[in-house]
């Protein structure tokens, strides 16, 4: 969170004020979780990939009580190979956000058109680096419950290459 309101865009200040009103109560308790400013690298970063937007997307996912269930159902569903990425995108995409759909960062001007928090290209990265490894671990842990066989069957239909968790 910025230390001060921008005073440049009223919509940004209104959003920041509401976010700050919720954040200040937990700030001290979470102080050891805050990454130092020096850790963040912004050089050459596309605005759509700004960490503030990524954290906004993650917060939407955390607020969703059924995301894990939806991903597991996706894993086990009969989806044609050519449609699996689009179907995962539909699960990971969030509703239009009143602030983040219209701003790249806390301090940016309002965009002319809304932009999604998650684009199709990022879904591939998330699938390979997050979703599939998470499902692999889930399948390993659930091997005795028959989930592993279902996972293998689902991924043999196109969602994995030569990786078998069980």
N, C-alpha and C positions, 0 to 999 in steps of 0.2 A: 504494500500500500504506500502511495506517496505520503510524504510527511505533511504536505500542504495541498490545499485545493488549488486548481490551476487558475481560476479566475478568468480564463480565456473562453471556455465553453460552458455555458450554463447547464447543459444536459450532463456534461461530465462531472461538474461540481455537485449536481443533485445526486447522481449515482454514487459518487465518492462519499458524500455525506451519509447516505443510507448505509453503505458498506462499512464506513468507519464507525457508525453507531452500533453496528453488530460486532465489529472486530475488537474494539477497545476493551471489552469485558474479558476477552480471552488472550489478549496480546501478551501479557506478562507470563501467563502459564505456558504459552507456546514459544517464548523467546528463544529457547534453545533449539527450536526447529527452523528458525528463520535463517536462510542462507545469507552469508555476507555479500554485500554489493559487488565485491571484487570477483566473486565466483561467476557472476552473470556475464556472458559474452554476447554483445549485440552487433559487432562489426559484421557486415555482409549479410545480415539477417533479413529475410523478406518480412514485410509487415504482417502478413497473414500467419507467420510462424512465431510471432513474438511470444515470449514466455507468459506474459499476462493473459493472452488469448488461450494458450494451452492450459493454464491453470483454471481459467473460466470454464473451458470444456470439461476438465477433470471434475470441477465442482458440480457441474450438471450431472455427470455420471455418478458421483457419490450421492447426490440427492435422489437419484433413481433407485428405488428399492428393488427393482426387478432386472437390472442390467445383467447380472451374473446368470440368472435363470434364462434370460433371452439368448445369451451367448451359448449356453449349454444346449438349449433347444435348437439353435442354429446349427450347432455341431452335429446333432443327431438327425436333422431334417433331411429329407430327400430333395436336394436342390441340384439342378443340372450344373455341371462344372462351370459353364460360361456365366452362370448367374450367382455364383456363391459370393463373389466380391461385392456385387451390388446389394445382395441381401444382408451382408455384414455391414455395409455402409448404412443401410436403412436402420439397423439396430443401433449403431454407434452415433448416428446423427441426432442432434438435440433440437428441440423447438427453437424458433427464432428468439433470441435473447434481446430484451428491450435496450440494452446498452451495447453488448459485445457484437451484435450483428451489424451495428452501425459505427463502431470505432475499432481501430487497430490496437490502440493502447489507451491508458487512462488519460493521457494528455493530447491525443490526436483529435483532429477536427472530425465532425460527423461526416460519414461517407455519403456519397450521392445515392448509392444503392446498397441494400443489405448484403452482407457477405456471410456465408456459413462458417461456423467455428471449425468444421471438419470438411475438408475437401476429399475428393475421391483418391487422389494420389497418396494422401496421408493414410488412408485405410489400408493400403497394401503394406506400408511400413508397420502400422499397428498390428496387422494380422501376423506378419512374420516375426516381429520383435516382442509382441506382448500377448496377443490372443492365443496363438497356437502354442507357445510355450506354457502359458497358463493352463490351457486345456490338457496339454500333455501331462503336467503335474497332477491335475485333477484326475486324469485317467489312471495314473500310477497309484495314487492314493486310494482310488475306488476299485482297484483291480479285483478285489474279492466280491464286489457287489455286482459284477457283470457289466459295469459301465465301460470297462476297458475294451471289451469285445465290441460294444456299440461304437466306441470312439474309433477303433481301428476300422470298422466297416464304413463309417462316415468318411474318414479321411482317405481310405482306399478309393472312394468314389471321387476324389479330385482335390481334396483340401490339403494334402500333404504329399511329399515325395517318398523318400526312403527312410522315414523316421517312424519307428514303432515304439510306443512307450511300454508295451507289456510283452 
